[in-house]
Amino acid sequence: MDRPVQLRLILAAPVLGAVYYYLLIFLIGFTSAAPWPSWWIGALPNRHVAALIWIVGLHTIGVVSAALPVAFATVLVLRKQAMLLGIAGGVIATVLAVLPSLTHDIWPLVWNNHPIFFITDQVKLLVAVPAAIWIIRKLKPKTA
């Protein structure tokens, strides 16, 4: 990797990580505020399953909605090293998202209640941008 590419990677990773983090805050908050439709509860076996699927589904929609513009920008900034930049941005955003949870009064609540949701949320944050980059690069025609 030559110097200009390294410089673009070093400068773009924190910017894309911060953009991804703030898009996550906005879009997850926006999607999470959506009430479920009246038919949703009756379509699933019980209320607990319906609520869980609704919450996880809306969170996933929010994460994917935040990852897509970041992935497009990443592919535009560094085509060949887009995956590396996407992973770096995803790690930065995930660290920013997890840090507030590590306080002594919040972490026990997270870990003692449902740690699997916390872990899967962080995995989604880490994987969304690289997965979107991979899809964009596969769909975009190669130029000669």
Residue pairs with C-beta under 8 A, 6 or more apart in sequence:
1 9
1 81
5 78
5 80
5 81
8 77
8 78
9 78
9 81
9 84
9 85
9 88
12 74
12 77
12 78
12 85
12 89
13 85
13 88
13 89
13 92
14 92
16 70
16 73
16 74
16 77
16 85
16 86
16 88
16 89
16 92
17 88
17 89
17 90
17 91
17 92
17 93
17 96
18 92
18 93
18 96
19 69
19 70
19 73
19 89
20 66
20 67
20 70
20 89
20 90
20 92
20 93
20 129
21 92
21 93
21 96
21 97
23 65
23 66
23 69
23 70
24 62
24 63
24 66
24 93
24 97
24 125
26 66
27 62
27 63
27 65
27 66
28 59
28 62
28 63
28 66
29 62
30 62
31 58
31 59
31 61
31 62
31 65
32 55
32 58
32 59
32 62
34 58
36 50
36 51
36 54
40 50
40 54
41 47
41 50
43 50
44 50
44 53
56 117
56 120
59 121
59 124
60 124
63 124
63 125
63 128
64 128
64 132
66 128
67 128
67 129
67 131
67 132
68 132
70 86
70 89
70 129
70 132
71 82
71 86
71 129
71 132
71 133
71 135
71 136
72 136
74 82
74 85
74 86
74 89
74 129
74 133
75 82
75 133
75 136
75 137
75 140
77 85
78 84
78 85
79 137
82 133
82 137
83 130
83 133
83 134
86 129
86 130
86 132
86 133
87 126
87 129
87 130
89 129
90 125
90 126
90 127
90 128
90 129
90 130
91 126
93 125
94 122
94 125
94 126
97 122
97 125
98 122
100 106
101 107
101 110
101 118
110 118
111 118
